């Protein structure tokens, strides 16, 4: 049974408490303002915050970001950390799309220079990066041994095979590969699904967005990241594709049995879990890390394709165009990290489900080039408005286990969005606004209309004012490739 009778209490302008009640072991902490909180209360996501607070070994509050909305198990936009001795791992706290994440490339090209060739560039992107449901690469079908190398090496496998530059690995979360990946803990079905999908975009809210720096809020941080007013950028948002989905699906069955075996009381079967010290947890973590590495490799290969398309379209090398990787960060993952709890440093398992790591200046895991300003954070909006780049803060490290939001957050289901878009020419509307769309299907575009999402500006303002992220620049779209 779910937690009954939970309440919502205001703490300050940007924080709300779900007080500990009934089986809850801790409070819920929600980041939102007066404008966002009614949307958050409109679905079951706060119920999910309360349910997560009942899981064994949880440390600190069950946290919800301002882009929170209902998800599988944990809310999307949920963060929770667990003690290694008494805590649990839950696939519902990572999600089906393991290591869905975002990477950002910057350039020295200006938006004005690119616009005359933008249509050509978007056409070539559509041709060179397979997208849509079940998309695969006919030119790159890996054998089983190669898939296993991808699962162990992550982005480094792609670089070694000529997809990208060695220095890219310095600017990827965890260097582009989580240690402890164990492909033997994956099903044959998962391995098979990974053979032909590396280097592909997928469907849903995945995208490649060509944009430019529209506004600069922090000149020092923007300079450190190489983001100058008016220069072109490329966002890549995708994850572990069918392989990651299969890993999650397989282990939900395992974790349901484990919850019963270890006597874990579940407020929601979707929160099925296993103790972190158990064999079931060991196997899931090994498989999840492999899927995360697959996603890092996937985005690395698409980043290489983006560079190739720019070279072909603009007639210059990627090096001369300044197409450098800014950073690549995961949104759906569970990782062992050291944080301070009640004044004492502890190693914890931090679940981030639709949430971004946000480590502060000086942290050793922040690339040296950014260590004075903090870890880059990317908050995509919708395809018709804008997105944001932020950096991590000490406030996030103290209060949210070094985490912040990951996007705008949906307000409409995909079905509702398609009803809203019915009878409209969404692609033409966006073209009239100066944004070129290339997509595998009209349905994908209709599902992703701007009205389906919160205004990401409102979400980012909460993050910035609450001190769990610091605004650096706003990015505006020129062209978007959808799955």
C-alpha positions in Angstrom: 0.0 0.0 0.0 1.2 3.5 -0.8 1.8 6.0 2.0 -1.6 7.5 2.9 -2.4 11.0 4.1 0.9 12.7 3.2 1.0 16.5 3.3 3.0 19.3 1.7 4.5 22.0 3.9 6.3 25.1 2.7 9.9 25.6 3.9 10.8 28.8 1.9 10.2 30.3 -1.6 11.8 27.3 -3.4 11.5 24.3 -1.0 8.6 22.2 0.3 8.6 19.4 2.8 6.6 16.1 2.6 6.7 15.4 6.4 7.6 11.9 7.6 4.5 10.0 8.4 3.4 6.4 8.7 6.0 4.0 7.2 8.2 6.9 5.9 11.7 6.8 7.3 12.5 10.4 6.4 11.0 13.5 5.0 10.5 14.3 1.3 12.1 17.5 0.0 10.6 19.2 -3.1 12.2 22.1 -5.0 9.5 24.3 -6.6 8.0 27.7 -6.5 4.4 29.0 -6.5 4.1 28.6 -10.2 5.4 25.1 -10.5 3.9 23.5 -7.4 0.3 23.2 -8.8 1.6 21.2 -11.8 3.6 18.9 -9.5 0.5 18.3 -7.4 -1.5 17.4 -10.6 -0.1 13.9 -10.8 1.1 11.1 -8.5 4.7 12.2 -8.3 4.5 13.5 -4.7 3.0 10.1 -3.7 6.1 8.5 -5.2 8.4 10.9 -3.2 6.7 9.6 0.0 6.9 6.0 -1.1 10.7 6.3 -1.8 11.1 7.7 1.7 10.0 4.2 3.0 12.9 2.3 1.5 15.4 0.7 3.9 18.6 2.6 4.6 17.6 5.9 2.9 19.9 8.7 4.0 18.7 12.3 4.1 15.4 13.2 2.5 13.7 11.7 -0.6 14.4 14.5 -3.0 12.3 15.9 -5.9 13.6 18.3 -8.5 11.4 21.1 -10.0 11.0 19.1 -13.2 9.4 16.2 -11.3 6.6 14.2 -12.8 5.2 10.7 -12.5 7.5 7.9 -13.5 8.1 4.2 -13.0 8.8 3.6 -9.3 10.7 6.7 -8.5 9.3 10.0 -9.9 11.2 11.3 -12.8 13.2 14.1 -11.2 13.8 12.0 -8.1 17.0 11.6 -6.1 17.6 9.3 -3.1 20.8 8.0 -1.4 21.2 4.8 0.5 23.6 3.5 3.2 25.7 0.6 1.9 25.1 -1.6 5.0 21.3 -1.3 5.4 20.3 0.3 2.1 18.9 -1.0 -1.2 19.3 -0.7 -4.9 16.1 -0.3 -7.0 15.9 -0.5 -10.8 12.9 1.9 -10.5 15.3 4.5 -9.1 17.4 4.3 -12.3 14.8 3.8 -15.0 14.4 1.8 -18.2 16.7 4.0 -20.2 19.8 3.5 -18.2 22.2 6.4 -18.5 19.9 8.4 -20.7 22.0 11.6 -20.7 23.2 14.7 -22.6 26.4 15.7 -24.2 27.2 19.2 -25.6 29.6 20.2 -28.3 30.7 23.8 -28.7 32.1 25.5 -31.8 33.7 28.6 -33.2 31.1 28.9 -35.9 28.5 31.6 -35.5 24.8 31.2 -36.0 24.8 33.7 -38.8 27.6 31.7 -40.6 25.6 28.5 -40.3 22.1 29.6 -41.2 22.6 29.6 -45.0 23.7 25.9 -44.8 21.5 24.8 -41.9 19.0 22.9 -44.1 21.8 21.0 -45.7 23.3 20.2 -42.3 20.1 19.0 -40.9 19.4 16.8 -43.9 22.9 15.2 -43.6 22.3 14.6 -39.8 19.1 12.8 -40.6 20.8 10.6 -43.1 23.9 9.9 -41.0 22.4 9.3 -37.5 19.7 6.6 -37.5 16.6 7.6 -35.4 13.2 6.4 -34.5 11.7 3.3 -32.8 14.0 0.3 -33.2 16.6 2.3 -35.2 19.8 0.4 -36.0 23.0 0.8 -38.0 23.2 -1.5 -41.0 26.9 -0.3 -41.3 27.8 -1.3 -37.8 26.5 -4.6 -36.4 28.7 -5.7 -33.6 29.5 -9.3 -32.8 29.1 -10.6 -29.3 32.7 -10.0 -28.4 32.6 -6.4 -29.6 29.4 -5.8 -27.6 31.1 -7.0 -24.5 34.0 -4.7 -25.1 31.6 -1.7 -25.4 30.0 -2.7 -22.1 33.4 -2.8 -20.4 35.1 0.2 -22.0 32.3 2.6 -22.7 33.2 5.7 -24.7 36.9 4.6 -24.9 35.9 1.7 -27.2 34.5 4.3 -29.6 37.6 6.5 -29.4 39.9 3.5 -29.9 37.9 2.6 -33.1 38.2 6.1 -34.5 35.0 7.6 -33.3 36.2 10.9 -31.7 39.2 12.2 -29.9 41.2 10.9 -26.9 40.7 14.2 -25.1 36.9 13.7 -25.3 37.2 11.1 -22.5 38.5 13.8 -20.1 35.1 15.6 -20.4 32.7 12.8 -19.8 31.2 11.9 -16.4 33.3 9.0 -15.0 35.6 9.3 -18.0 33.0 7.6 -20.1 33.1 4.2 -18.3 31.8 3.0 -15.0 34.1 0.5 -13.3 32.6 -2.8 -12.3 30.6 -3.5 -15.5 29.8 -7.2 -15.7 28.3 -8.3 -19.1 27.9 -11.8 -17.8 25.1 -10.5 -15.6 23.1 -9.5 -18.7 20.7 -11.7 -20.6 21.4 -12.9 -24.1 18.4 -10.9 -25.2 19.9 -7.7 -23.8 23.3 -8.4 -25.6 21.5 -9.2 -28.8 19.5 -5.9 -28.7 22.8 -4.0 -28.3 24.4 -5.4 -31.4 23.1 -2.9 -34.0 21.9 0.1 -32.0 25.2 1.7 -30.9 25.5 5.1 -32.6 21.7 5.5 -32.9 19.4 8.1 -31.5 16.2 6.2 -30.6 12.7 7.8 -30.2 10.6 9.7 -27.7 12.3 12.7 -26.2 15.7 11.8 -27.6 17.1 14.4 -30.0 20.1 16.1 -31.6 19.7 19.8 -31.4 21.8 22.3 -33.3 21.6 25.7 -31.5 23.5 28.7 -30.4 24.4 30.7 -27.3 21.6 33.2 -27.0 22.3 34.7 -23.6 25.3 34.7 -21.2 24.7 35.0 -17.4 28.1 34.2 -16.0 30.9 35.3 -18.3 33.7 33.6 -16.3 32.1 30.2 -16.3 31.0 30.6 -20.0 34.6 31.4 -21.0 35.8 28.3 -19.1 33.3 26.1 -20.9 34.1 27.8 -24.3 30.6 29.1 -24.8 30.6 32.5 -26.5 27.6 34.7 -27.4 26.2 33.7 -30.8 28.3 30.6 -31.4 26.9 27.3 -32.5 26.4 24.3 -30.2 25.2 20.7 -30.6 23.2 18.8 -28.0 22.9 15.0 -28.1 20.3 13.4 -25.8 20.1 9.6 -25.9 20.8 6.6 -23.7 21.4 2.8 -23.8 18.6 2.0 -26.2 17.1 -1.5 -26.3 20.0 -3.0 -24.3 19.3 -0.8 -21.3 15.6 -1.3 -21.5 16.1 -5.1 -21.5 18.4 -4.9 -18.5 15.8 -3.0 -16.5 13.0 -5.3 -17.6 15.0 -8.4 -16.7 16.0 -7.2 -13.2 12.6 -6.0 -12.2 11.6 -9.6 -12.1 14.7 -10.5 -10.1 14.1 -7.6 -7.6 10.4 -8.5 -7.1 11.6 -11.9 -5.9 14.4 -10.3 -3.9 12.0 -7.9 -2.1 10.0 -10.9 -0.9 13.1 -13.0 0.0 14.6 -10.2 2.1 11.4 -9.0 3.7 11.4 -5.5 2.1 8.1 -3.9 2.7 7.1 -2.1 -0.6 4.7 0.8 -0.8 4.7 0.2 -4.5 5.7 -2.9 -6.4 7.6 -0.7 -8.9 10.0 0.1 -6.1 11.2 -3.5 -5.9 14.7 -3.6 -4.4 17.5 -5.8 -3.0 19.9 -5.0 -0.2 23.1 -3.5 -1.6 25.1 -6.3 0.0 23.1 -9.0 -1.7 24.0 -11.1 -4.7 20.9 -9.8 -6.6 22.2 -6.2 -6.1 25.7 -7.2 -7.2 24.3 -8.7 -10.4 22.0 -5.7 -11.2 24.8 -3.2 -10.5 27.2 -5.1 -12.9 24.5 -5.2 -15.6 23.5 -1.5 -15.0 27.1 -0.3 -15.3 27.5 -2.2 -18.5 24.4 -0.5 -19.9 25.6 2.9 -18.7 28.9 2.3 -20.6 26.9 1.4 -23.7 25.1 4.7 -23.5 28.4 6.6 -23.1 29.7 4.9 -26.2 26.4 5.5 -28.0 26.7 9.3 -27.4 30.4 9.3 -28.3 29.7 7.8 -31.7 26.9 10.2 -32.4 29.1 13.1 -31.4 31.6 11.8 -34.0 28.9 11.7 -36.6 27.9 15.3 -35.8 31.5 16.4 -36.3 31.6 14.6 -39.6 28.4 16.3 -40.8 29.8 19.8 -39.8 33.0 19.0 -41.7 31.1 17.9 -44.8 28.7 20.9 -44.7 31.1 23.6 -43.9 34.2 22.3 -45.7 36.6 22.5 -42.8 37.9 20.1 -40.2 36.2 19.6 -36.9 39.4 20.9 -35.2 39.4 24.1 -37.2 35.7 24.6 -36.5 36.4 24.2 -32.8 33.9 21.3 -32.3 35.1 20.4 -28.8 33.2 18.4 -26.3 32.1 20.5 -23.4 30.9 17.6 -21.3 28.7 14.5 -21.2 26.5 13.8 -18.1 24.2 11.0 -17.1 20.5 11.5 -16.1 19.4 7.9 -15.1 22.0 6.1 -13.0 23.0 4.8 -9.5 26.5 5.4 -8.3 28.6 4.9 -5.2 29.7 8.3 -4.0 31.0 9.9 -0.7 28.8 12.5 0.9 28.4 14.1 4.3 25.4 12.9 6.3 24.8 14.3 9.8 28.3 15.7 9.9 30.0 12.5 8.9 31.4 11.4 5.5 29.8 8.2 4.3 29.9 6.1 1.1 26.4 6.0 -0.3 24.6 4.6 -3.3 23.0 7.7 -5.0 20.0 7.0 -7.3 19.4 9.8 -9.8 16.2 9.2 -11.9 15.8 12.0 -14.3 18.3 14.1 -12.4 21.8 15.4 -13.1 25.0 15.2 -11.1 26.0 18.7 -10.0 29.4 18.6 -8.4 30.9 21.9 -7.1 34.1 23.8 -7.9 37.1 22.0 -6.5 35.7 18.5 -6.5 38.3 16.0 -7.8 35.8 14.4 -10.3 35.2 17.7 -12.0 37.6 18.0 -15.1 40.6 20.1 -14.4 39.6 22.6 -17.1 36.4 23.3 -15.1 37.5 22.8 -11.5 37.4 26.5 -10.7 33.8 27.0 -11.9 32.2 23.6 -11.2 30.8 20.6 -13.2 28.9 21.5 -16.4 25.1 20.8 -16.2 22.8 20.7 -19.2 19.1 21.3 -18.8 17.3 20.8 -22.2 14.0 22.5 -22.7 11.6 21.7 -25.5 12.3 21.9 -29.2 10.6 25.3 -29.7 12.0 27.4 -26.9 15.5 27.2 -25.2 17.8 25.2 -23.0 20.3 26.1 -20.3 23.9 25.3 -19.3 24.6 25.6 -15.5 27.5 24.6 -13.3 27.4 22.7 -10.0 27.5 24.3 -6.6 28.4 23.7 -3.0 24.7 24.1 -2.2 23.8 21.1 -4.3 26.6 19.0 -2.8 25.4 19.8 0.7 21.7 19.5 0.2 21.0 17.1 -2.7 23.9 14.8 -2.8 25.4 16.8 -5.6 22.3 16.6 -7.8 20.0 19.0 -9.7 17.2 18.8 -12.3 17.6 17.4 -15.9 15.0 19.1 -18.1 11.7 20.9 -18.3 9.5 18.1 -17.1 6.4 16.9 -19.0 2.9 18.4 -18.3 1.0 16.3 -20.9 1.0 12.6 -21.6 2.1 11.7 -25.2 -1.5 10.9 -26.0 -2.7 14.4 -24.7 0.1 16.1 -26.7 -1.0 14.4 -29.9 -4.6 15.4 -29.3 -3.4 19.0 -28.8 -1.4 18.9 -32.0 -4.2 17.4 -34.1 -5.0 19.6 -37.1 -1.9 21.7 -36.7 1.2 21.7 -38.8 3.8 21.6 -36.0 6.8 21.3 -38.3 5.6 24.4 -40.3 5.0 26.3 -37.0 8.5 25.7 -35.9 10.0 26.5 -39.3 8.1 29.8 -39.2 9.9 30.5 -35.9 13.2 29.8 -37.6 13.7 26.2 -36.3 14.2 23.3 -38.8 12.9 19.9 -37.8 13.9 16.5 -39.1 12.1 13.5 -37.7 11.4 9.8 -38.3 7.6 10.4 -37.9 5.0 13.1 -37.4 3.8 11.3 -34.3 7.2 12.0 -32.6 7.0 15.7 -33.3 3.4 15.9 -32.2 4.2 14.1 -28.9 7.0 16.6 -28.2 5.2 19.9 -28.8 6.3 22.8 -26.5 3.0 22.8 -24.7 3.6 19.3 -23.5 6.4 20.6 -21.2 6.9 23.1 -18.4 8.7 26.2 -19.4 12.3 25.2 -18.7 13.1 28.8 -17.7 10.8 28.5 -14.7 12.5 25.2 -13.7 16.0 26.6 -14.1 15.2 29.7 -12.1 14.1 27.6 -9.1 17.4 25.6 -9.3 19.5 28.8 -9.6 17.7 30.7 -6.8 17.7 27.6 -4.5 21.4 27.4 -5.0 21.5 23.8 -6.4 22.9 25.0 -9.7 24.3 28.2 -11.2 23.1 29.6 -14.5 25.8 30.1 -17.2 24.2 30.5 -20.6 20.9 30.0 -22.5 20.9 28.1 -25.7 18.4 28.6 -28.5 17.5 26.0 -31.2 18.2 26.3 -34.9 17.5 22.8 -35.9 16.3 19.6 -34.2 16.6 16.0 -35.2 13.9 13.9 -33.5 13.6 10.1 -33.3 
